[in-house]
Amino acid sequence: MIIKKLDQYLLKHFFLSLAVVMAAIGLTIVVINMVEELRDFIDHDVPLISILEYYVYFAGWVIKSFLPMFVMLAVLFSVSMLARRNEILAMKACGFSLYRIAAPFLIVALMLSGAHFYYNEYVFPEANKKRVEIKKFTIEKRSQTAHRKVQNVNRQIDPAAFYMLSHFDVDRREGKGFTLYRTVENRVDEIIAAEQLLYREYLWQAVNGVKRTFSAEAKQDVLEFDTLIIPDIKDKPEDLAVWIGKPEDMGMDELAGYIALMKRTGGPYQREAVDLKLKYSFPLASFIVVLIAVPFASNPRRGGIAVSFATGALIALAYFVLFRITQTAGYNGKIPVEVAAWGVNGLFFAVGAILMWRARK
């Protein structure tokens, strides 16, 4: 019962601090963004309800991007205040080690990391698409007609078939630069290339093209055609105008599918491969920063809100700067994908483990 009450007491301080930190910093980020967007709100006479809806979705972006920093600051604030009031010292005098005191923070941080991962992959992508649509069409008043003319369309028909279009006009139901690839046992079986792809009478038709069929012995049959029906494309013209976001805004399954498509069609995917790994590593930052925050804040001589805030800001700055450096190096192929995704987490985990081990127990 004593142990359970101790955990409840520690977590009560943590969640209170987390709520204050999220409200204060989150509101600051929202206000800064609102000031930046204020001119568009006024010039384009954006309705108040649309502004409020936009910032509901924008708050989701703030949670996705800054939750590890919020967790770290909450731990620093709560533990440092307990240390300043000599409550950490009293817990140690009762026989509780720093490891035991840190345990509830670490367990909750690990649970928050799991929740953060689920949110990023299965909740945020759809909500973010709505945020981008509001920004484009309601706030910035971009033409939705122009949005229906898309470029560089890449779609998967099934695991062994993919097609690409360089341009597509949704309203005219016409595309240019059509190429379809079919594979069998990891080799190219068929390539269809055509000047145009038209949607007529509920069927896709390739116009003015060449169909190449390859045998297992690498022999090639060539057939030129004026019109060729492509019955296995099930997409409708409107489907091709669906917005595909930046890699960091896609869900994990969507991004993995895009990478598989690029691998089979020979397209570039280095940036996407790095971002896919980061989807696993970034949420774990909430757990890793707690390893650093607890031993630092538990020293009463280092306690205090001002010191905790300054320390948290420095740690967060160091983490995000190194994170962006390794991410960019991974994008450019200068370091392996695994190092780009996990290198910073590994470094901070090692620092946190050393600090926890060397701290006064």
Sequence and secondary structure as in RCSB ss.txt:
>XXXX:A:sequence
MIIKKLDQYLLKHFFLSLAVVMAAIGLTIVVINMVEELRDFIDHDVPLISILEYYVYFAGWVIKSFLPMFVMLAV
LFSVSMLARRNEILAMKACGFSLYRIAAPFLIVALMLSGAHFYYNEYVFPEANKKRVEIKKFTIEKRSQTAHRKV
QNVNRQIDPAAFYMLSHFDVDRREGKGFTLYRTVENRVDEIIAAEQLLYREYLWQAVNGVKRTFSAEAKQDVLEF
DTLIIPDIKDKPEDLAVWIGKPEDMGMDELAGYIALMKRTGGPYQREAVDLKLKYSFPLASFIVVLIAVPFASNP
RRGGIAVSFATGALIALAYFVLFRITQTAGYNGKIPVEVAAWGVNGLFFAVGAILMWRARK
>XXXX:A:secstr
 HHHHHHHHHHHHHHHHHHHHHHHHHHHHHHHHHHHHHHHHHHTT  HHHHHHHHHHHHHHHHHHHHHHHHHHHH
HHHHHHHHHTTHHHHHHHTT  HHHHHHHHHHHHHHHHHHHHHHHHHTHHHHHHHHHHIIIIIIS   HHHHTEE
EEEEEEEETTEEEEEEEEETTTTEEEEEEEEEEETTEEEEEEEEEEEEEETTEEEEEEEEEEEE TTS EEEEEE
EEEE TT    GGGGGS    GGGS HHHHHHHHHHHHHHT   HHHHHHHHHHHHGGGHHHHHHHHHHHHHTSG
GG SHHHHHHHHHHHHHHHHHHHHHHHHHHHTTSS HHHHHHHHHHHHHHHHHHHHHHS  
